[in-house]
């Protein structure tokens, strides 16, 4: 069929001088587009689904979700950001999103390299498209800005837009913000097409191009978001996290009444009393001593993945990281690296390296898996090498075998293992009928290979949230 593209600016595009949360109304970026359907000026309207109100999405029109890019937010800084932090002057960050201001700035205060006692961050409103915001960054009006990673990726894939966006990003320091601490907006990264029900040909076409899986994810994200509030003042996020162990919907932040919440769905069908539940997270320093390996690895790659922050205590730990682009296993490791003054580009949200690996190829990072060297403990490094990854251990785990811990494990009816190494050395003390619990990723895979059928949480943080609110 013939397709005619009709570009149309929206009210939100034109209202660049004021934050939209100060203006009454909704659908600032979509109403002018979908009104064209009613006026018979177009057969199909195309939008960013994040910008569409739930009232319209759950209304009478027919919708198809046709594409979704990476859902994360990203922070982009000018090259002199480290000098600003060292001098202790305020870091000016541009955003008009209450959600990003609530979550991302809290995260950045701990995640930026801690080169001064405290990092001062000042928020100033910023409006305009990606190009406009990057130009304002280049002009020094801001030190950093927060953007949806999906929008930058799409511009970098465009032959028409990529040269300009690449030039504006040149020299910038980038952080891809974690999903758990900086939850994306509902349906972020998703493209939706719509038509009116009476336009049979358009509906037929949308049925053919709809991605049913993406549609279900976005539909449930919008439904969940309505429970917490609507409008431009949202201080929460809702997203879908696809892991090797299943799909989860994750929501967190503050609802419209100002109440903090965290929600994972689905949750495990598990109920235990608190006394016989043993969690290794309560004794993290008591399981192992660390034997530092004298001969460290030669790292030929430009990027390193730090599996555990404890490697920083290695006598040569900092030498492994100098001049490298650094990826972290989770935010705990990220914060420890930042405390040592390192810039971290992204993390795996404690969901395992392979969860992050799929995002490394996106245009804004352009990192190939072959360019990443994994630093971990010696036993884990061998397992990564068997899977074809470049990896090395900087230390060996030496079990302490504390009598108190061994006795507690033997008395437990449920045990949460935060690493496979804990089970490897201490699992012999567990009863035969015990319920094994763990997070997804490598720990779950290895426990299953060992013949167990563990109850799997998406992350250890999800387990801790469940334990806090569910156990008796």
N, C-alpha and C positions, 0 to 999 in steps of 0.2 A: 504494500500500500504506500501511498505518498504521505509523507509526514511534513507538516509545516510547523516550525518552531516560532512561537510568539513570545519574546521576552517582555516582561512587565515588572516595573518597579512596584514595591509595596509601600504602604504607609510607614512601616518600620524602617525601610530603607531611606525614606525621606526625612524621618524624624531623628536626625543624627546628633542633635544638640542636647538631648535630655535622656536620662535613664528611663527606660520604658516602665519600670516598676512604679514610677511616679505618675504614670498616666492611666486613667481609668479605661478599661476595655481589655480585649484579648485578640488573638489572631492577627497581630500587627503585621506579620510577614506572609500571611496566607490568605486573608480575606479578599484582598484585591485580585488574587489569582483565581480562587474558586468562584468568585462572583462572575467571572467571565463565562462560566458554564451556564449560569442562569440567564445570562444575556445572550446566549447562543453565539458567543465569539470564539469558543473553543470547545473541543470534544473531551479533552483530558487536561486536567491540571496536575502539575508536578510540584511537590514541596519537600522541604526538610520536615520530617514528621515531628521532630522535637518542637518545632515552632507552632504546631497545630494544637488547638485546644481540644480537650477530651470531649467537650460538648459537641464539637463539630465532627470529630472522628467517630463518635458513637451515634451520630445522627443518621439521616436518611440516604446519604450518598453512598456509592459503591467505591471501595478502596482496594488497592493492591500495594503491598510492600515489595519493592522490586530490587532493593540493594541495601546492604548495610556495611559500612566500613568500620574501622577500629572505634570502639566506643569511648576510649579514654580522653581525658583532658590533657593538655600539655602546657608547660610554662616555657616562655621564650625570653631570654635576657640579653642585654647588650654585653659586649665583650668585657667591659670594665666592671662587671658586677662584683668580682672578687675584691677589687680595689675599694669599692664602695663599702663592702662588708668590713674589710680591714680597718677602714677609717671610722667606722661606726656611724656613718651618716645614714639617714633614712633611705630605704630602698622603695622607690615609687613604682607600684604595680597597678596597671590599668585593668579594671573589670567593672562591668555593670551587673554582674550576676550575684545575687545574695547567696546562692548555693556555693559558688566558687569562693566567695569571700568567707563564708562560714567554714568550709572544709579545706580548701587549697592553702589559704594563708596560714591556718593553724599547722598544717603539714609542713609548709615551706620554712616556717620558723625553726623547725628541728631538722629539716632535710637539706637546707642550704649549708655549705661548708661553714663550720663554726669557727670562724677566724677572729671573732670578737666575743666578749662576754655575752652580749645579747644582740640579736639581729632585729633592727627596727624596720618594720614594714608599714608603709603608708599607702592606702588605697585611694585611687582617683578614678572617677568615671571615664570610660572610653567607649566610643560608639564607632560604627562603620564596619565595612567588610574586612576580610583578612588583609588585603593589600593596604587599606587605609590604616589599619592598626599597626602593621609592620612599618609603614612609613613614619608614623608617629613615634615608634620605637627608635627608628634610625635617626630621627630629628632630636632625640634626647628628651622628649617631653615625658617619657616614661623610662624606667630602668628595665621593666619586664611587663609582659602581658600574658593573659591566660586565654587559650583558644581550644576549640574542639579539634582533636587530632585528625578526625575524618575530613574536615574541611581543607586542612593544609595538604593532606594526602591527595585529595581529589584535584586540587590545583596543580600539584607537582606531577600528576599523571596527565595533565592537559598540555598538549603540544603548544597551544596558544598561550597559556598562563605560566607554564613551568619556568621559562627563562627569567621572567620578572620576579616570581616568588623565590626562586633559587638565589637570585642576586640580593633580595631583601633579607634572606636568611643567612647569607654568607657571614661567617665569623660569629654568629650568635651562639650562645650557650643554651642547650635544650635539656629539659627534663620532661619525660613522659610520666605523668602523675599516676600513682597506684589506684587501682579500682576500689580497694577496700576502704582506704582513708579518704579518697576524693571520688565519691560515687558519682558517676555521670548522670546527666538529666535523663528522664524517661525517654526512650526511643532515640537517644543521641546516635548520630551516624546513619540513621535510616532514611531512605528516600521513599516517599509514598506518592502514588498516582491516584487520582480520583475522577469519577464521572457521575453524572446524574442517572438515576435508575432508568429513566425513559429513553436514554441514548443506548439502544440495544447493541449496536456495533461496538461502541466504546466499552461497554460492560463485558462483552465477549472477549475483547482484546485484553482487558485488565485481568480477566479470569485466567487467560493463557500465560500472562507474564508474572502473575503473583507468585511469590515464594512463600509457600504455606508455613514453613518453619519460622521464617522471619516474621510473618504476619502474626503468628501465635505469640511469639516473644513480645512483639511490640504491643499487641492487644492487651496481654496480661500486665505489662509494665504500666500502660495507661490506666488500667483498672486499679492496680495497686496504688498508683500515685494519687488517684482521686480520694482514697481513704485518708491521706495525710494532708491534702490541701491542693488548691489550684491557683493559677495566676502567676504573675512575674515575680512574686515575693517568695517563691519556694526556696527553702533552705535545706532541702533534702534531695537525694538522688535515688533512682531505681534503675537497675540494669540486669541483664541476663548474662551469667557467666557459664561458658561452656568448658567443661573439664573432661579429662580422659575418663573420669568416674561418673559423669552425668552432668545434667544441666541444672543450674540453680538460679533462682531469682533473688537478688540481693537489694535491700533497701535500707538506707540509713540517713540520719541527719536530724533535723528538728521539724516537727509538723507545724501547722499554722497556729497552734496554741503554744508553741515554744517548747514542747516536750521532746526530749531526745529519745530516739528509738533506733534499734537495729533489728532487721528481720531477714531471716534466711528461709527460703521455701524451695523444695520440700525439706522438712527436718526429719531426723531419724526416728524411727518407731522404737524408742528406747526409754525405759524408765527404771532407774536404780536409786536406792537410798544412798545417802552421802557417805556413811561410814565405810562400807566395803568397796567404794569406788576409789581406786588408786590412780592418780594422774601424775605422770612423770614431770609435768610442767611445774609441779610444786617442789621438785628436788633437782632442778637442772644442773646445779653445780656439784652434785654429790655422786653422780654416776661414773664420771671418768676423770682421769688426769690426762694431760696432754704432753706427749713426747714429741718435741720438735725435731724434724728431720734436718740433719746437718747440711746435706746437699740439696739445694733448692732447684726447681725446674727452670730451664731456659724457656721463656715465653715468646715465641716468634710472632704472635698475633697482636693486633692493635687493640683488642677488646678482651677484658677478663670478666668472668662471672664469679662472684664471691658467694660460695654456698653457705659459709658460716663466718660471722664476724670474728670468731676466736682466732682465725688465722692472722689477724692484725697484731696479736701478741708474739708472733714469731719474730725472732731477732732480725730477720731479713724481710719481714712482712711488708714494710713500706717500699722496699726496693722492687718488689714484684709489681707494684701498682703505679710507680712513677711513669708518667707519660702515656698511660693507658686510658682508654675509655672504659668506665666501670659500670657493670650491671650487678645488682644485688638480688639475693634470693627472696628477701622480704623487707618490710619496713624496719624491723629491729636491726637487721644488718645494715640497712641504709643509714639509720640514725647513728650507728656506731662508726661507720665510715665518715659521715659528715662531722662527727665529733673530732675525728682525726684530721679534718680539713680537706677531705676528698670530695670531688664533684661526682655524683652518681647520676647516670643518664636515665635509668629505668630499673624496675624490679619485677619479680615474678609473682608478687602478692602471696608469697608462701605457698604457691600452687605448683611449684616445680619448674625447673628450667625449661622444659619442653612446652609449658603453657606460655612462657614468654617468647620462646623461639619463633612461634608463628607470627608474632608481631614485629620481630626484628627486621623482616624483609620489607615492611611498608616504606614508602618513599621518604618519609620524614627522617627515618633512621638509616635505611639502606645498609643493614648489617647482614652479612651471610653467616650462617651457622658455622661455616668453616673458619670464620674470622674470630670466633669466640673460644677462649681457653678457660676451662672450669678449674677453679682452685677449691679444694675440699680436703677431707682427711684421706689417708692412704687407701683404706678399704673401699671407700666410695669412689675414689678416682679409678680404681681398677674396673668397677662396674660401668662407669661412664665410658671408659676406653673400650670395653667389650661392645658397647652400643655404637661405637664409631666416632665418639667425640674426643677432642683434644682435652686432656685433663691430667692433673697431677695433685698429689697430696703434699701438704706442707707439714703435717703432723700425723701421729698415730694416736688412736684412743687406747688408753690403758684403764680397764675397769677397776674401780675402787672396791667393789663388792662389799659395801657397807652392810653389816648384819641387820641394822634397823630397816634398811630399804628391802633387803631380801625377805625379811619377815613380813613386812607390810605387803609385798607382792604376793606372798604365799597365802595371806589371809583375804586377799581381795576377791570379790566376785565379778568385778569389771576393772579393766586396766586400760588407760589411755597412753599409748606409746607416741611420743613426739618425734622419734627417729627409729629407723630399723636397727641401728646399732644397739640401742637400749634393749630391744627384744633379743637381739643376737646373743648378748652376754647375760641378760637377766631373765629371759623368758623361761629358763629351766625351773625357776621357782614358782611359776604360775600354775594354778590348778587346772585340771583337765577340762572342767566345765566353765571356766572363766570366760567372760565376754571381752573380746579384744576390740579396742577402739583406736582409731588413728585418723590423721588427715589424709587427703588424697595425694596424688603424686607418687614419688618413688617409694615412700614408706608403705602405702597401701599395696603397691605392686609387689614389693618384696615380701610383705607379710602373706599375701595370697600365694606367692610362689613357695613359701615355707609351709603351705598347707592349711593356713588359717582362713577364716571367713570373717574378717573384721567389719565392724560397723564404721562406715567411712563418713567423716565430716568433710566439708569442702576445705576448711583450714582449721588450724589449732584455735584461732580466735573464735571461729564458729562454735567449736567445742566448748570453749570457756564461756561463751554467751549462753549456750544451752545449759551448762552446769550451773551457772548463776541463777537462771530463771526456772529451771525444770526439776533439778534433783531435790529430793526431800531431805 
